[in-house]
Amino acid sequence: MSQVHCDVVVIGGGPAGCTAASYLARDGYRVILLERDRHPRHRIGESLLPSLMPILVDFGLIEECERRQFARKPGATFTWGKDDKPWHLRWKENPFLPYSYAYHVERSSFDEMLIQYARSVGVDVREETRA
């Protein structure tokens, strides 16, 4: 087995792993990302929050989210605790949120988009590789 030199190994090619690996690579670190599956892989859908939007903007992926037709969501409805009465959040009504919407994504497509971005910024992505 040959030696591989890197600064950081990230285990897992989901949203968190791809985001961490991408930021590290952009900052000049040599990053290897290990993912046991091959993208696109099946995952249950995901409802993003507006606080994540700046990352998609920073990565230049808003246009790609629109191209992939991820649904924009302006808020959310929750039930919590013992009371079944729903409470509603509308992102535009919160002045502390950076965006008035977020996306509901198809995880297989979203994860594939993020791993492609990681590759584009220099992450050595190794799919079908167990840690």
MOFEN-V54104 format. One record per pair of residues at least 12 apart in sequence whose ideal C-beta (glycine too) atoms are under 6 Angstrom apart, sorted by the first residue. I is the first residue (numbers start at 1). J is the second residue. Records with the same first field share a line. If there is no record, write none. Layout:
# MOFEN-V54104
I = J, J
This chain:
# MOFEN-V54104
6 = 30, 32
7 = 29, 30
8 = 24, 29, 31
9 = 32
10 = 33
11 = 34, 131
13 = 33, 35, 115
14 = 111
15 = 114
18 = 114, 115, 118
21 = 33, 118, 123
22 = 117, 118, 121
25 = 121, 122, 123
26 = 121
31 = 123
32 = 124
33 = 123, 125
34 = 126, 129, 131
35 = 127
36 = 130
38 = 127, 128
39 = 111, 112, 115
40 = 108, 112
42 = 108
43 = 107, 108
45 = 106, 107
46 = 105, 107
47 = 104
48 = 102, 103
49 = 102
50 = 91, 97, 99, 102
53 = 98, 99
54 = 98
59 = 117
64 = 113
65 = 103
68 = 109
70 = 103, 105
71 = 104
72 = 101
73 = 102, 104
74 = 91, 101
75 = 89, 90, 91
76 = 89
